[in-house]
């Protein structure tokens, strides 16, 4: 079926709403670009953000036609925030990766291995649950997984890990104080 302009009129109400809402959504593109472009560093990031906001609005079921503008604005601004959160997360990871350096001299490598052995001996001096959770974390098992495996609460596992880590810090501080004296 064709309308007066010659466009195809959708058969069902759902198709009509989708068609109508995409036209309305696309009408907000320029406004969203101006809004987002001031907040993001590059035009490509702004374009990606606006496209994502428009797709989310189109996929959102039952969106009221009168609320499309505020919905798009909210989604676009939240996507801007997400962009900066992701950048900061990447920066932190890069800083952390840069802090992990390989030993510069063979002496440092020997000292690091020796310290690792000493620290492992200190771990085995911890109390039962504290020792178990610290060793599990050293093997890459999260406290959540540890809690499930040992059928304890997550709070109990986190508490045991925190206490074990505090005892290891205290042992390191005492050893350094003894070495300095």
N, C-alpha and C positions, 0 to 999 in steps of 0.2 A: 504494500500500500504506500502511496506517495502523498506528501503534503503539498501545499500550494507552491512551494519553492522547488519541489522536485526531489526532496530528500526522502529516503525510505523511512517510514514510520514503523517502529518496532511493534511486533505482534502482541507481546505480553507486557503486563505492567512492570515486571522486574526489569525487562530489557529497556523499557521506557525510562525507568528511574536511573538505570546505569548510564544510559545515553545522556540523559539530562544532567546527572551529577558530574559526568566527565567534562561536559561543556562548562559547567559552573566551576569545577575544580581548575580546569585549564585557564579560565578567566582570571584566576588569582596568581598566575605564574609571575607576571611582571612585578606585582607588589611584593611577593615573597622573595624574588631575586634582589630587590632593593633592600629589603629587610635583612636578608641573610648575608648579602655581599659586604655589608658594613661590619659583620661579625666574624667572617672567616677570611683566612689569609689569601686565598686564591679564588679566581673566578670558577675554576673547575670544581673546587670543594663546594662552593656555593651552588653550582649547578647540580652536583650530586645530591646535596642536601634538599634542594627544592624538588628534584625528581622523586627522591625517597618520600618526602612529605606528601606529595601528590599521589604516589602509589598507595601509601598507607590510607589516605583518605578514600581513594577509589575502592580499596579492599575492605574498608570498614563497613560492615553491614548495618543498615538502618540509620545511616547518618542523615539528620534533618538538613534540608537544603538551606535553611536559615543559619545553621551552625557550621557550615563548611568553612567559612572565612576564619572564625576564631579557632576552629579545630586545626586548620592548616597552619595558622600562626603559631599555635602552641606546639604542634609537632615539629615545625621547622626550628623554633628556638630550642627545643629539647635536643634536636639533632645537632645543633651548633654546640651545645654543652657537651654532648657525647663525643663530638669531634675533639674538643679540647681535653676531655678526660682521657681519650685514647692517646693523644699526643703526650700527655703527662705520664701516662702509664709506660709508654715506649721510652720516654726519657729516663724514667726511674730504672727500667730494665737495662738500658744502655749504661747508665752510671754504675749499676750493680755489677754488670758484666765487666766494666772497665776496672772496677775495684779488685776483681779476682784476677790476679796477675800470676804469671809463672815466676818461679824463683830466679833472681838475677844471677846468683852465684851458686855453685854446687854446695857451699856451706849452708845457704838458706834452705835448700832442698832437704839436706840432711836434718837441719833443725826443725823444719816443718814436719817431716816424718816422725822425728823423735817426739815432738810435741803431740802429734796425733796419737802415738802409742801411749804416752803418758795420760792424755785425756781419756782414752778408752779404758785405761786401768781405773781412772777416777769414776767413770760411768759404772763399772762393775762394783764399785764401793757404795753406790746408791742403794736406797731401799727397794724392795721388790717391784712395786707398781711403777715407781719413778724410773727405775732402771729399764723395765720393760718398754715403757712409752718412749723414753729417750732413744733406745736402740731401734725401736720401730720407726721413729721419725728419721733416724740416721739412715735407715734402709728405704726411705721414701714413702712410708705408710703414714697417712694423715691421722690426726687425733680422732677424727670422725670414724675412719675405718678401724682404728685401734679399738674404739669404744664398741663398735659392732662386733668385732672379733671376740673381745673379752666380755661382752654382754654387760657393759657398765654404761653409765650416762656419759654424754659428751663432756659435761661439766667436770665430772670426776677425772676423765682422761686429760682434759686441759689443765686441771689443777695439778695433777701428778706431773705433767710435763713442765709446767711453770715452776713447781718446787724443785724438780730435778735440775732444770736449767739454772735456777738460782744457786743451788748447792755447787754446781760445776763452776759457776762464776766465782763463788766464794773460795773454792779450792784453788782456782787460778790466781786470785788476788792474794791468798795466803802464800802460795808458792812464789809469787813475784816479790812479796814482802820479805820472805825468807832469803831469796836470792840476793836482794838488795842489801840486806843486813850482812 
